[in-house]
Amino acid sequence: MKILSITTSSSICSVSISNDYTLINELSIDDNKTHSENLMPLIDELFKSTNMNLHDINLIVCDKGPRFFYWN
């Protein structure tokens, strides 16, 4: 099962793709409070770097953090 993971609950915005318990690739950016600007381009870059697209993903998971992405 291929999983797209997204975390925006701290100053670091991070995305990754894993295959079950094996990490395929992870990208992150530490630009404090710019998650709303960087999240989608970061996901796009992740897909390009893994030669995958949204149709390859079986599950999307994200954290419910204290702030940043949904506050911007």
PDB file of N, H, CA, C and O in Angstrom:
ATOM      1  N   MET A   1       0.832  -1.170   0.000  1.00  0.00           N
ATOM      2  CA  MET A   1       0.000   0.000   0.000  1.00  0.00           C
ATOM      3  C   MET A   1       0.883   1.241   0.000  1.00  0.00           C
ATOM      4  O   MET A   1       1.747   1.383   0.866  1.00  0.00           O
ATOM      5  N   LYS A   2       0.682   2.129  -0.945  1.00  0.00           N
ATOM      6  H   LYS A   2      -0.020   2.014  -1.648  1.00  0.00           H
ATOM      7  CA  LYS A   2       1.459   3.369  -1.021  1.00  0.00           C
ATOM      8  C   LYS A   2       0.728   4.477  -0.270  1.00  0.00           C
ATOM      9  O   LYS A   2      -0.462   4.716  -0.474  1.00  0.00           O
ATOM     10  N   ILE A   3       1.480   5.147   0.606  1.00  0.00           N
ATOM     11  H   ILE A   3       2.447   4.953   0.772  1.00  0.00           H
ATOM     12  CA  ILE A   3       0.901   6.133   1.519  1.00  0.00           C
ATOM     13  C   ILE A   3       1.572   7.482   1.320  1.00  0.00           C
ATOM     14  O   ILE A   3       2.798   7.584   1.349  1.00  0.00           O
ATOM     15  N   LEU A   4       0.767   8.513   1.119  1.00  0.00           N
ATOM     16  H   LEU A   4      -0.230   8.430   1.095  1.00  0.00           H
ATOM     17  CA  LEU A   4       1.247   9.885   1.098  1.00  0.00           C
ATOM     18  C   LEU A   4       1.010  10.463   2.487  1.00  0.00           C
ATOM     19  O   LEU A   4      -0.130  10.528   2.947  1.00  0.00           O
ATOM     20  N   SER A   5       2.079  10.880   3.154  1.00  0.00           N
ATOM     21  H   SER A   5       3.004  10.827   2.780  1.00  0.00           H
ATOM     22  CA  SER A   5       1.988  11.443   4.497  1.00  0.00           C
ATOM     23  C   SER A   5       2.317  12.926   4.439  1.00  0.00           C
ATOM     24  O   SER A   5       3.238  13.348   3.740  1.00  0.00           O
ATOM     25  N   ILE A   6       1.542  13.711   5.191  1.00  0.00           N
ATOM     26  H   ILE A   6       0.794  13.368   5.759  1.00  0.00           H
ATOM     27  CA  ILE A   6       1.705  15.161   5.212  1.00  0.00           C
ATOM     28  C   ILE A   6       1.741  15.622   6.659  1.00  0.00           C
ATOM     29  O   ILE A   6       0.890  15.234   7.460  1.00  0.00           O
ATOM     30  N   THR A   7       2.719  16.445   6.994  1.00  0.00           N
ATOM     31  H   THR A   7       3.410  16.760   6.343  1.00  0.00           H
ATOM     32  CA  THR A   7       2.739  17.031   8.326  1.00  0.00           C
ATOM     33  C   THR A   7       2.991  18.532   8.222  1.00  0.00           C
ATOM     34  O   THR A   7       3.909  18.983   7.537  1.00  0.00           O
ATOM     35  N   THR A   8       2.155  19.286   8.915  1.00  0.00           N
ATOM     36  H   THR A   8       1.409  18.920   9.471  1.00  0.00           H
ATOM     37  CA  THR A   8       2.251  20.750   8.914  1.00  0.00           C
ATOM     38  C   THR A   8       2.109  21.301  10.333  1.00  0.00           C
ATOM     39  O   THR A   8       1.821  22.486  10.505  1.00  0.00           O
ATOM     40  N   SER A   9       2.303  20.480  11.328  1.00  0.00           N
ATOM     41  H   SER A   9       2.537  19.518  11.188  1.00  0.00           H
ATOM     42  CA  SER A   9       2.001  20.887  12.703  1.00  0.00           C
ATOM     43  C   SER A   9       3.132  21.620  13.417  1.00  0.00           C
ATOM     44  O   SER A   9       3.002  21.964  14.591  1.00  0.00           O
ATOM     45  N   SER A  10       4.232  21.860  12.725  1.00  0.00           N
ATOM     46  H   SER A  10       4.338  21.580  11.770  1.00  0.00           H
ATOM     47  CA  SER A  10       5.336  22.607  13.328  1.00  0.00           C
ATOM     48  C   SER A  10       5.849  23.594  12.292  1.00  0.00           C
ATOM     49  O   SER A  10       5.199  23.802  11.267  1.00  0.00           O
ATOM     50  N   SER A  11       6.970  24.187  12.532  1.00  0.00           N
ATOM     51  H   SER A  11       7.498  24.018  13.364  1.00  0.00           H
ATOM     52  CA  SER A  11       7.538  25.112  11.550  1.00  0.00           C
ATOM     53  C   SER A  11       8.035  24.377  10.311  1.00  0.00           C
ATOM     54  O   SER A  11       8.273  24.998   9.275  1.00  0.00           O
ATOM     55  N   ILE A  12       8.191  23.068  10.408  1.00  0.00           N
ATOM     56  H   ILE A  12       7.997  22.563  11.249  1.00  0.00           H
ATOM     57  CA  ILE A  12       8.644  22.253   9.281  1.00  0.00           C
ATOM     58  C   ILE A  12       7.432  21.653   8.569  1.00  0.00           C
ATOM     59  O   ILE A  12       6.573  21.026   9.190  1.00  0.00           O
ATOM     60  N   CYS A  13       7.386  21.854   7.285  1.00  0.00           N
ATOM     61  H   CYS A  13       8.084  22.363   6.781  1.00  0.00           H
ATOM     62  CA  CYS A  13       6.356  21.253   6.439  1.00  0.00           C
ATOM     63  C   CYS A  13       7.010  20.056   5.759  1.00  0.00           C
ATOM     64  O   CYS A  13       8.043  20.198   5.105  1.00  0.00           O
ATOM     65  N   SER A  14       6.413  18.884   5.911  1.00  0.00           N
ATOM     66  H   SER A  14       5.573  18.768   6.443  1.00  0.00           H
ATOM     67  CA  SER A  14       7.042  17.675   5.412  1.00  0.00           C
ATOM     68  C   SER A  14       6.027  16.780   4.715  1.00  0.00           C
ATOM     69  O   SER A  14       4.880  16.665   5.146  1.00  0.00           O
ATOM     70  N   VAL A  15       6.469  16.147   3.624  1.00  0.00           N
ATOM     71  H   VAL A  15       7.401  16.241   3.273  1.00  0.00           H
ATOM     72  CA  VAL A  15       5.645  15.187   2.900  1.00  0.00           C
ATOM     73  C   VAL A  15       6.499  13.964   2.594  1.00  0.00           C
ATOM     74  O   VAL A  15       7.710  14.069   2.400  1.00  0.00           O
ATOM     75  N   SER A  16       5.864  12.824   2.555  1.00  0.00           N
ATOM     76  H   SER A  16       4.881  12.738   2.712  1.00  0.00           H
ATOM     77  CA  SER A  16       6.610  11.607   2.229  1.00  0.00           C
ATOM     78  C   SER A  16       5.687  10.603   1.554  1.00  0.00           C
ATOM     79  O   SER A  16       4.463  10.666   1.668  1.00  0.00           O
ATOM     80  N   ILE A  17       6.315   9.683   0.853  1.00  0.00           N
ATOM     81  H   ILE A  17       7.309   9.631   0.761  1.00  0.00           H
ATOM     82  CA  ILE A  17       5.605   8.533   0.291  1.00  0.00           C
ATOM     83  C   ILE A  17       6.293   7.294   0.804  1.00  0.00           C
ATOM     84  O   ILE A  17       7.517   7.172   0.749  1.00  0.00           O
ATOM     85  N   SER A  18       5.492   6.378   1.301  1.00  0.00           N
ATOM     86  H   SER A  18       4.498   6.477   1.345  1.00  0.00           H
ATOM     87  CA  SER A  18       6.032   5.100   1.768  1.00  0.00           C
ATOM     88  C   SER A  18       5.247   3.964   1.131  1.00  0.00           C
ATOM     89  O   SER A  18       4.109   4.133   0.693  1.00  0.00           O
ATOM     90  N   ASN A  19       5.875   2.827   1.094  1.00  0.00           N
ATOM     91  H   ASN A  19       6.799   2.690   1.450  1.00  0.00           H
ATOM     92  CA  ASN A  19       5.231   1.610   0.639  1.00  0.00           C
ATOM     93  C   ASN A  19       5.153   0.700   1.845  1.00  0.00           C
ATOM     94  O   ASN A  19       6.140   0.072   2.227  1.00  0.00           O
ATOM     95  N   ASP A  20       3.984   0.630   2.440  1.00  0.00           N
ATOM     96  H   ASP A  20       3.181   1.139   2.129  1.00  0.00           H
ATOM     97  CA  ASP A  20       3.796  -0.036   3.718  1.00  0.00           C
ATOM     98  C   ASP A  20       4.750   0.568   4.749  1.00  0.00           C
ATOM     99  O   ASP A  20       4.560   1.714   5.156  1.00  0.00           O
ATOM    100  N   TYR A  21       5.758  -0.166   5.175  1.00  0.00           N
ATOM    101  H   TYR A  21       5.912  -1.097   4.845  1.00  0.00           H
ATOM    102  CA  TYR A  21       6.664   0.331   6.212  1.00  0.00           C
ATOM    103  C   TYR A  21       8.003   0.825   5.671  1.00  0.00           C
ATOM    104  O   TYR A  21       8.916   1.116   6.443  1.00  0.00           O
ATOM    105  N   THR A  22       8.122   0.920   4.355  1.00  0.00           N
ATOM    106  H   THR A  22       7.380   0.683   3.728  1.00  0.00           H
ATOM    107  CA  THR A  22       9.372   1.335   3.740  1.00  0.00           C
ATOM    108  C   THR A  22       9.226   2.738   3.159  1.00  0.00           C
ATOM    109  O   THR A  22       8.346   2.984   2.334  1.00  0.00           O
ATOM    110  N   LEU A  23      10.077   3.643   3.583  1.00  0.00           N
ATOM    111  H   LEU A  23      10.792   3.444   4.253  1.00  0.00           H
ATOM    112  CA  LEU A  23      10.064   5.003   3.083  1.00  0.00           C
ATOM    113  C   LEU A  23      10.607   5.032   1.658  1.00  0.00           C
ATOM    114  O   LEU A  23      11.697   4.525   1.395  1.00  0.00           O
ATOM    115  N   ILE A  24       9.852   5.622   0.747  1.00  0.00           N
ATOM    116  H   ILE A  24       8.967   6.034   0.960  1.00  0.00           H
ATOM    117  CA  ILE A  24      10.304   5.775  -0.632  1.00  0.00           C
ATOM    118  C   ILE A  24      11.055   7.094  -0.790  1.00  0.00           C
ATOM    119  O   ILE A  24      12.165   7.128  -1.321  1.00  0.00           O
ATOM    120  N   ASN A  25      10.433   8.185  -0.320  1.00  0.00           N
ATOM    121  H   ASN A  25       9.531   8.157   0.112  1.00  0.00           H
ATOM    122  CA  ASN A  25      11.095   9.487  -0.367  1.00  0.00           C
ATOM    123  C   ASN A  25      10.383  10.438   0.584  1.00  0.00           C
ATOM    124  O   ASN A  25       9.193  10.294   0.866  1.00  0.00           O
ATOM    125  N   GLU A  26      11.146  11.415   1.069  1.00  0.00           N
ATOM    126  H   GLU A  26      12.113  11.532   0.839  1.00  0.00           H
ATOM    127  CA  GLU A  26      10.607  12.427   1.970  1.00  0.00           C
ATOM    128  C   GLU A  26      11.218  13.778   1.603  1.00  0.00           C
ATOM    129  O   GLU A  26      12.410  13.879   1.316  1.00  0.00           O
ATOM    130  N   LEU A  27      10.378  14.810   1.619  1.00  0.00           N
ATOM    131  H   LEU A  27       9.409  14.728   1.852  1.00  0.00           H
ATOM    132  CA  LEU A  27      10.839  16.174   1.381  1.00  0.00           C
ATOM    133  C   LEU A  27      10.287  17.069   2.483  1.00  0.00           C
ATOM    134  O   LEU A  27       9.175  16.862   2.969  1.00  0.00           O
ATOM    135  N   SER A  28      11.074  18.061   2.869  1.00  0.00           N
ATOM    136  H   SER A  28      11.978  18.229   2.474  1.00  0.00           H
ATOM    137  CA  SER A  28      10.594  18.981   3.899  1.00  0.00           C
ATOM    138  C   SER A  28      11.185  20.357   3.664  1.00  0.00           C
ATOM    139  O   SER A  28      12.196  20.525   2.982  1.00  0.00           O
ATOM    140  N   ILE A  29      10.521  21.326   4.250  1.00  0.00           N
ATOM    141  H   ILE A  29       9.700  21.189   4.804  1.00  0.00           H
ATOM    142  CA  ILE A  29      10.974  22.699   4.163  1.00  0.00           C
ATOM    143  C   ILE A  29      10.723  23.359   5.521  1.00  0.00           C
ATOM    144  O   ILE A  29       9.695  23.124   6.156  1.00  0.00           O
ATOM    145  N   ASP A  30      11.657  24.171   5.946  1.00  0.00           N
ATOM    146  H   ASP A  30      12.492  24.363   5.429  1.00  0.00           H
ATOM    147  CA  ASP A  30      11.546  24.846   7.235  1.00  0.00           C
ATOM    148  C   ASP A  30      11.509  26.358   6.995  1.00  0.00           C
ATOM    149  O   ASP A  30      12.491  27.063   7.230  1.00  0.00           O
ATOM    150  N   ASP A  31      10.364  26.835   6.525  1.00  0.00           N
ATOM    151  H   ASP A  31       9.567  26.262   6.334  1.00  0.00           H
ATOM    152  CA  ASP A  31      10.184  28.252   6.215  1.00  0.00           C
ATOM    153  C   ASP A  31       9.113  28.877   7.099  1.00  0.00           C
ATOM    154  O   ASP A  31       8.326  29.702   6.636  1.00  0.00           O
ATOM    155  N   ASN A  32       9.082  28.504   8.314  1.00  0.00           N
ATOM    156  H   ASN A  32       9.722  27.834   8.691  1.00  0.00           H
ATOM    157  CA  ASN A  32       8.164  29.028   9.325  1.00  0.00           C
ATOM    158  C   ASN A  32       6.982  29.833   8.766  1.00  0.00           C
ATOM    159  O   ASN A  32       7.155  30.931   8.236  1.00  0.00           O
ATOM    160  N   LYS A  33       5.802  29.269   8.896  1.00  0.00           N
ATOM    161  H   LYS A  33       5.662  28.377   9.326  1.00  0.00           H
ATOM    162  CA  LYS A  33       4.530  29.910   8.555  1.00  0.00           C
ATOM    163  C   LYS A  33       4.319  30.153   7.059  1.00  0.00           C
ATOM    164  O   LYS A  33       3.601  31.084   6.694  1.00  0.00           O
ATOM    165  N   THR A  34       4.909  29.362   6.204  1.00  0.00           N
ATOM    166  H   THR A  34       5.492  28.605   6.500  1.00  0.00           H
ATOM    167  CA  THR A  34       4.629  29.474   4.773  1.00  0.00           C
ATOM    168  C   THR A  34       4.063  28.167   4.228  1.00  0.00           C
ATOM    169  O   THR A  34       4.135  27.916   3.025  1.00  0.00           O
ATOM    170  N   HIS A  35       3.516  27.357   5.075  1.00  0.00           N
ATOM    171  H   HIS A  35       3.457  27.561   6.053  1.00  0.00           H
ATOM    172  CA  HIS A  35       3.009  26.047   4.660  1.00  0.00           C
ATOM    173  C   HIS A  35       1.945  26.169   3.573  1.00  0.00           C
ATOM    174  O   HIS A  35       1.929  25.372   2.636  1.00  0.00           O
ATOM    175  N   SER A  36       1.067  27.144   3.684  1.00  0.00           N
ATOM    176  H   SER A  36       1.079  27.792   4.445  1.00  0.00           H
ATOM    177  CA  SER A  36       0.003  27.292   2.694  1.00  0.00           C
ATOM    178  C   SER A  36       0.563  27.593   1.311  1.00  0.00           C
ATOM    179  O   SER A  36      -0.083  27.286   0.310  1.00  0.00           O
ATOM    180  N   GLU A  37       1.730  28.178   1.235  1.00  0.00           N
ATOM    181  H   GLU A  37       2.255  28.428   2.049  1.00  0.00           H
ATOM    182  CA  GLU A  37       2.375  28.465  -0.047  1.00  0.00           C
ATOM    183  C   GLU A  37       3.219  27.292  -0.538  1.00  0.00           C
ATOM    184  O   GLU A  37       3.365  27.104  -1.746  1.00  0.00           O
ATOM    185  N   ASN A  38       3.764  26.521   0.355  1.00  0.00           N
ATOM    186  H   ASN A  38       3.646  26.674   1.336  1.00  0.00           H
ATOM    187  CA  ASN A  38       4.750  25.497  -0.005  1.00  0.00           C
ATOM    188  C   ASN A  38       4.233  24.066  -0.068  1.00  0.00           C
ATOM    189  O   ASN A  38       4.867  23.213  -0.689  1.00  0.00           O
ATOM    190  N   LEU A  39       3.116  23.790   0.550  1.00  0.00           N
ATOM    191  H   LEU A  39       2.601  24.482   1.055  1.00  0.00           H
ATOM    192  CA  LEU A  39       2.676  22.399   0.645  1.00  0.00           C
ATOM    193  C   LEU A  39       2.402  21.767  -0.715  1.00  0.00           C
ATOM    194  O   LEU A  39       2.936  20.697  -1.004  1.00  0.00           O
ATOM    195  N   MET A  40       1.599  22.385  -1.541  1.00  0.00           N
ATOM    196  H   MET A  40       1.165  23.255  -1.305  1.00  0.00           H
ATOM    197  CA  MET A  40       1.257  21.783  -2.836  1.00  0.00           C
ATOM    198  C   MET A  40       2.474  21.671  -3.759  1.00  0.00           C
ATOM    199  O   MET A  40       2.642  20.628  -4.391  1.00  0.00           O
ATOM    200  N   PRO A  41       3.334  22.698  -3.870  1.00  0.00           N
ATOM    201  CA  PRO A  41       4.549  22.513  -4.680  1.00  0.00           C
ATOM    202  C   PRO A  41       5.466  21.417  -4.134  1.00  0.00           C
ATOM    203  O   PRO A  41       6.137  20.727  -4.901  1.00  0.00           O
ATOM    204  N   LEU A  42       5.493  21.261  -2.815  1.00  0.00           N
ATOM    205  H   LEU A  42       4.948  21.822  -2.192  1.00  0.00           H
ATOM    206  CA  LEU A  42       6.313  20.215  -2.216  1.00  0.00           C
ATOM    207  C   LEU A  42       5.776  18.826  -2.579  1.00  0.00           C
ATOM    208  O   LEU A  42       6.550  17.914  -2.870  1.00  0.00           O
ATOM    209  N   ILE A  43       4.463  18.674  -2.561  1.00  0.00           N
ATOM    210  H   ILE A  43       3.835  19.416  -2.325  1.00  0.00           H
ATOM    211  CA  ILE A  43       3.852  17.405  -2.959  1.00  0.00           C
ATOM    212  C   ILE A  43       4.124  17.133  -4.441  1.00  0.00           C
ATOM    213  O   ILE A  43       4.448  16.007  -4.819  1.00  0.00           O
ATOM    214  N   ASP A  44       3.994  18.155  -5.269  1.00  0.00           N
ATOM    215  H   ASP A  44       3.732  19.070  -4.962  1.00  0.00           H
ATOM    216  CA  ASP A  44       4.286  18.006  -6.693  1.00  0.00           C
ATOM    217  C   ASP A  44       5.730  17.568  -6.920  1.00  0.00           C
ATOM    218  O   ASP A  44       5.993  16.673  -7.723  1.00  0.00           O
ATOM    219  N   GLU A  45       6.656  18.195  -6.219  1.00  0.00           N
ATOM    220  H   GLU A  45       6.442  18.922  -5.566  1.00  0.00           H
ATOM    221  CA  GLU A  45       8.073  17.820  -6.324  1.00  0.00           C
ATOM    222  C   GLU A  45       8.304  16.382  -5.863  1.00  0.00           C
ATOM    223  O   GLU A  45       9.102  15.657  -6.457  1.00  0.00           O
ATOM    224  N   LEU A  46       7.611  15.976  -4.813  1.00  0.00           N
ATOM    225  H   LEU A  46       6.963  16.565  -4.331  1.00  0.00           H
ATOM    226  CA  LEU A  46       7.722  14.606  -4.311  1.00  0.00           C
ATOM    227  C   LEU A  46       7.255  13.608  -5.363  1.00  0.00           C
ATOM    228  O   LEU A  46       7.923  12.605  -5.614  1.00  0.00           O
ATOM    229  N   PHE A  47       6.106  13.883  -5.977  1.00  0.00           N
ATOM    230  H   PHE A  47       5.563  14.698  -5.772  1.00  0.00           H
ATOM    231  CA  PHE A  47       5.601  12.990  -7.029  1.00  0.00           C
ATOM    232  C   PHE A  47       6.581  12.915  -8.193  1.00  0.00           C
ATOM    233  O   PHE A  47       6.841  11.829  -8.711  1.00  0.00           O
ATOM    234  N   LYS A  48       7.118  14.032  -8.604  1.00  0.00           N
ATOM    235  H   LYS A  48       6.907  14.914  -8.184  1.00  0.00           H
ATOM    236  CA  LYS A  48       8.073  14.036  -9.720  1.00  0.00           C
ATOM    237  C   LYS A  48       9.335  13.256  -9.371  1.00  0.00           C
ATOM    238  O   LYS A  48       9.864  12.527 -10.210  1.00  0.00           O
ATOM    239  N   SER A  49       9.818  13.401  -8.151  1.00  0.00           N
ATOM    240  H   SER A  49       9.388  13.994  -7.469  1.00  0.00           H
ATOM    241  CA  SER A  49      11.061  12.721  -7.758  1.00  0.00           C
ATOM    242  C   SER A  49      10.896  11.210  -7.619  1.00  0.00           C
ATOM    243  O   SER A  49      11.876  10.467  -7.671  1.00  0.00           O
ATOM    244  N   THR A  50       9.660  10.761  -7.443  1.00  0.00           N
ATOM    245  H   THR A  50       8.864  11.365  -7.401  1.00  0.00           H
ATOM    246  CA  THR A  50       9.404   9.320  -7.302  1.00  0.00           C
ATOM    247  C   THR A  50       8.773   8.710  -8.549  1.00  0.00           C
ATOM    248  O   THR A  50       8.475   7.516  -8.579  1.00  0.00           O
ATOM    249  N   ASN A  51       8.570   9.536  -9.583  1.00  0.00           N
ATOM    250  H   ASN A  51       8.812  10.506  -9.558  1.00  0.00           H
ATOM    251  CA  ASN A  51       7.882   9.080 -10.801  1.00  0.00           C
ATOM    252  C   ASN A  51       6.521   8.477 -10.490  1.00  0.00           C
ATOM    253  O   ASN A  51       6.116   7.471 -11.072  1.00  0.00           O
ATOM    254  N   MET A  52       5.832   9.112  -9.564  1.00  0.00           N
ATOM    255  H   MET A  52       6.160   9.930  -9.090  1.00  0.00           H
ATOM    256  CA  MET A  52       4.501   8.660  -9.169  1.00  0.00           C
ATOM    257  C   MET A  52       3.521   9.811  -9.355  1.00  0.00           C
ATOM    258  O   MET A  52       3.913  10.951  -9.603  1.00  0.00           O
ATOM    259  N   ASN A  53       2.237   9.485  -9.230  1.00  0.00           N
ATOM    260  H   ASN A  53       1.918   8.559  -9.028  1.00  0.00           H
ATOM    261  CA  ASN A  53       1.203  10.507  -9.230  1.00  0.00           C
ATOM    262  C   ASN A  53       0.116  10.106  -8.239  1.00  0.00           C
ATOM    263  O   ASN A  53       0.206   9.061  -7.595  1.00  0.00           O
ATOM    264  N   LEU A  54      -0.896  10.931  -8.125  1.00  0.00           N
ATOM    265  H   LEU A  54      -0.969  11.780  -8.649  1.00  0.00           H
ATOM    266  CA  LEU A  54      -1.934  10.694  -7.129  1.00  0.00           C
ATOM    267  C   LEU A  54      -2.649   9.362  -7.331  1.00  0.00           C
ATOM    268  O   LEU A  54      -3.105   8.757  -6.360  1.00  0.00           O
ATOM    269  N   HIS A  55      -2.753   8.905  -8.548  1.00  0.00           N
ATOM    270  H   HIS A  55      -2.383   9.396  -9.337  1.00  0.00           H
ATOM    271  CA  HIS A  55      -3.416   7.621  -8.823  1.00  0.00           C
ATOM    272  C   HIS A  55      -2.644   6.431  -8.258  1.00  0.00           C
ATOM    273  O   HIS A  55      -3.215   5.355  -8.080  1.00  0.00           O
ATOM    274  N   ASP A  56      -1.364   6.610  -7.976  1.00  0.00           N
ATOM    275  H   ASP A  56      -0.900   7.484  -8.121  1.00  0.00           H
ATOM    276  CA  ASP A  56      -0.553   5.535  -7.396  1.00  0.00           C
ATOM    277  C   ASP A  56      -0.733   5.429  -5.879  1.00  0.00           C
ATOM    278  O   ASP A  56      -0.315   4.442  -5.273  1.00  0.00           O
ATOM    279  N   ILE A  57      -1.348   6.433  -5.269  1.00  0.00           N
ATOM    280  H   ILE A  57      -1.688   7.235  -5.761  1.00  0.00           H
ATOM    281  CA  ILE A  57      -1.476   6.502  -3.814  1.00  0.00           C
ATOM    282  C   ILE A  57      -2.747   5.792  -3.355  1.00  0.00           C
ATOM    283  O   ILE A  57      -3.829   6.007  -3.902  1.00  0.00           O
ATOM    284  N   ASN A  58      -2.594   4.942  -2.338  1.00  0.00           N
ATOM    285  H   ASN A  58      -1.715   4.767  -1.894  1.00  0.00           H
ATOM    286  CA  ASN A  58      -3.729   4.212  -1.775  1.00  0.00           C
ATOM    287  C   ASN A  58      -4.325   4.882  -0.547  1.00  0.00           C
ATOM    288  O   ASN A  58      -5.497   4.685  -0.228  1.00  0.00           O
ATOM    289  N   LEU A  59      -3.513   5.671   0.135  1.00  0.00           N
ATOM    290  H   LEU A  59      -2.561   5.831  -0.125  1.00  0.00           H
ATOM    291  CA  LEU A  59      -3.956   6.278   1.387  1.00  0.00           C
ATOM    292  C   LEU A  59      -3.231   7.597   1.589  1.00  0.00           C
ATOM    293  O   LEU A  59      -2.034   7.701   1.319  1.00  0.00           O
ATOM    294  N   ILE A  60      -3.955   8.606   2.065  1.00  0.00           N
ATOM    295  H   ILE A  60      -4.927   8.522   2.284  1.00  0.00           H
ATOM    296  CA  ILE A  60      -3.358   9.893   2.414  1.00  0.00           C
ATOM    297  C   ILE A  60      -3.565  10.098   3.904  1.00  0.00           C
ATOM    298  O   ILE A  60      -4.682   9.990   4.411  1.00  0.00           O
ATOM    299  N   VAL A  61      -2.474  10.394   4.599  1.00  0.00           N
ATOM    300  H   VAL A  61      -1.567  10.482   4.188  1.00  0.00           H
ATOM    301  CA  VAL A  61      -2.551  10.643   6.043  1.00  0.00           C
ATOM    302  C   VAL A  61      -1.943  12.000   6.351  1.00  0.00           C
ATOM    303  O   VAL A  61      -1.006  12.444   5.686  1.00  0.00           O
ATOM    304  N   CYS A  62      -2.490  12.651   7.370  1.00  0.00           N
ATOM    305  H   CYS A  62      -3.251  12.290   7.909  1.00  0.00           H
ATOM    306  CA  CYS A  62      -1.932  13.934   7.794  1.00  0.00           C
ATOM    307  C   CYS A  62      -2.128  14.080   9.302  1.00  0.00           C
ATOM    308  O   CYS A  62      -2.985  13.440   9.911  1.00  0.00           O
ATOM    309  N   ASP A  63      -1.313  14.931   9.865  1.00  0.00           N
ATOM    310  H   ASP A  63      -0.616  15.451   9.371  1.00  0.00           H
ATOM    311  CA  ASP A  63      -1.450  15.191  11.294  1.00  0.00           C
ATOM    312  C   ASP A  63      -2.466  16.307  11.511  1.00  0.00           C
ATOM    313  O   ASP A  63      -2.798  17.062  10.597  1.00  0.00           O
ATOM    314  N   LYS A  64      -2.934  16.385  12.712  1.00  0.00           N
ATOM    315  H   LYS A  64      -2.665  15.772  13.455  1.00  0.00           H
ATOM    316  CA  LYS A  64      -3.814  17.480  13.105  1.00  0.00           C
ATOM    317  C   LYS A  64      -3.052  18.243  14.173  1.00  0.00           C
ATOM    318  O   LYS A  64      -3.169  17.984  15.371  1.00  0.00           O
ATOM    319  N   GLY A  65      -2.290  19.171  13.701  1.00  0.00           N
ATOM    320  H   GLY A  65      -2.195  19.381  12.728  1.00  0.00           H
ATOM    321  CA  GLY A  65      -1.390  19.876  14.605  1.00  0.00           C
ATOM    322  C   GLY A  65      -1.993  21.150  15.160  1.00  0.00           C
ATOM    323  O   GLY A  65      -3.156  21.473  14.921  1.00  0.00           O
ATOM    324  N   PRO A  66      -1.188  21.844  15.888  1.00  0.00           N
ATOM    325  CA  PRO A  66      -1.681  23.033  16.568  1.00  0.00           C
ATOM    326  C   PRO A  66      -1.844  24.249  15.673  1.00  0.00           C
ATOM    327  O   PRO A  66      -2.449  25.230  16.104  1.00  0.00           O
ATOM    328  N   ARG A  67      -1.318  24.231  14.412  1.00  0.00           N
ATOM    329  H   ARG A  67      -0.826  23.434  14.062  1.00  0.00           H
ATOM    330  CA  ARG A  67      -1.418  25.451  13.630  1.00  0.00           C
ATOM    331  C   ARG A  67      -0.820  25.363  12.250  1.00  0.00           C
ATOM    332  O   ARG A  67      -0.813  24.291  11.644  1.00  0.00           O
ATOM    333  N   PHE A  68      -0.326  26.449  11.749  1.00  0.00           N
ATOM    334  H   PHE A  68      -0.331  27.320  12.241  1.00  0.00           H
ATOM    335  CA  PHE A  68       0.371  26.724  10.509  1.00  0.00           C
ATOM    336  C   PHE A  68      -0.481  26.563   9.248  1.00  0.00           C
ATOM    337  O   PHE A  68      -1.022  27.563   8.777  1.00  0.00           O
ATOM    338  N   PHE A  69      -0.631  25.378   8.678  1.00  0.00           N
ATOM    339  H   PHE A  69      -0.191  24.565   9.061  1.00  0.00           H
ATOM    340  CA  PHE A  69      -1.263  25.297   7.352  1.00  0.00           C
ATOM    341  C   PHE A  69      -2.664  25.869   7.356  1.00  0.00           C
ATOM    342  O   PHE A  69      -2.987  26.670   6.479  1.00  0.00           O
ATOM    343  N   TYR A  70      -3.485  25.508   8.274  1.00  0.00           N
ATOM    344  H   TYR A  70      -3.222  24.858   8.987  1.00  0.00           H
ATOM    345  CA  TYR A  70      -4.866  25.961   8.227  1.00  0.00           C
ATOM    346  C   TYR A  70      -5.062  27.318   8.897  1.00  0.00           C
ATOM    347  O   TYR A  70      -6.186  27.820   8.923  1.00  0.00           O
ATOM    348  N   TRP A  71      -4.023  27.921   9.430  1.00  0.00           N
ATOM    349  H   TRP A  71      -3.110  27.513   9.409  1.00  0.00           H
ATOM    350  CA  TRP A  71      -4.115  29.279   9.988  1.00  0.00           C
ATOM    351  C   TRP A  71      -3.697  30.332   8.992  1.00  0.00           C
ATOM    352  O   TRP A  71      -4.028  31.503   9.175  1.00  0.00           O
ATOM    353  N   ASN A  72      -2.986  29.965   7.949  1.00  0.00           N
ATOM    354  H   ASN A  72      -2.718  29.013   7.801  1.00  0.00           H
ATOM    355  CA  ASN A  72      -2.475  30.950   6.980  1.00  0.00           C
ATOM    356  C   ASN A  72      -3.559  31.416   6.049  1.00  0.00           C
ATOM    357  O   ASN A  72      -3.307  32.242   5.173  1.00  0.00           O
TER     358      ASN A  72
END
